[in-house]
Amino acid sequence: MRGVDLYEYRSGNGPEVVVLHGGPGAQHDYLLPGFDRLAPGRTLVYYDQRGGGRSPVGRDVSVGWREHVDDLAALRDLWRLDRLHLCGYSWGGLLAMLFAVTYPERVASLALVSPAPAAQRERLEFEQNLARRNATPELIAERAALQGSGLRSKDVAAYNQRLFELAVSGYFHDPRRARELTPFRITGRTQQEVWNSLGDDFDLRPALSRLDVPAIVVHGDDDPIPLPTARATAEALRAPLVVLPECGHVPYVEAAGAFVAALDPFLPRKA
């Protein structure tokens, strides 16, 4: 499709909801099993976006935001769907917004979970928050302890698991919950090319405010992506903002019940 092969996974039975994973450059696996709690009564359609997971591409293949948007448009044609119900997580939320402002007539609804900021000027605060959370004395000590433990030579799988947990713990309200997240990898070239392609001054809010589409925004109150950015996105879309207390960037792990309670009534489901 469009010169690339995209890996697809489906779960459930009923109206299709397209789930867009984060990253950029990640894969759908780390949304599981948490997102599959939304599968009863509907079909969740996941795919690995170009340049990540099981959808690798050559280094000569562009992986900017426009290619991601047009891939989704091509998938819509392949799936023979009129308008898409989109559920985007993190970068996937921004991808859903980019698709919606590019092809507004092809979107039935937007569910944005822990969405990436819709304006470039807001990314700096997120990056500063994450850097600060990753540099706490506790995390520094735990990383040092891991390196000095000799675990890498004894049990490389256990070492890699712990390394992953320490790498993502800054995204959590309770860093201990990082062990519950399905491990994943980021393809660095894809991540960098997407952010570079957006430019230094992108701001989707004016275009979002012109959309007429049902939408909802779900965000943890302790997400390193500042809550005001999610509030501004919700206001632009004239959408409700559901704030999950004592929750970081991964509500489908840290607040699974509230995550389902917020999204299940909004997403389409069979009678």
PyMOL commands that set and color helices and strands:
alter all, ss='L'
color gray80, all
select helices_A, chain A and resi 28-31+34-38+65-79+91-102+104-106+120-133+137-148+151-154+156-171+175-180+188-198+205-209+227-237+251-254+256-263
alter helices_A, ss='H'
color red, helices_A
select strands_A, chain A and resi 8-12+16-20+43-47+84-89+107-113+215-220+241-244
alter strands_A, ss='S'
color yellow, strands_A
deselect
rebuild
show_as cartoon
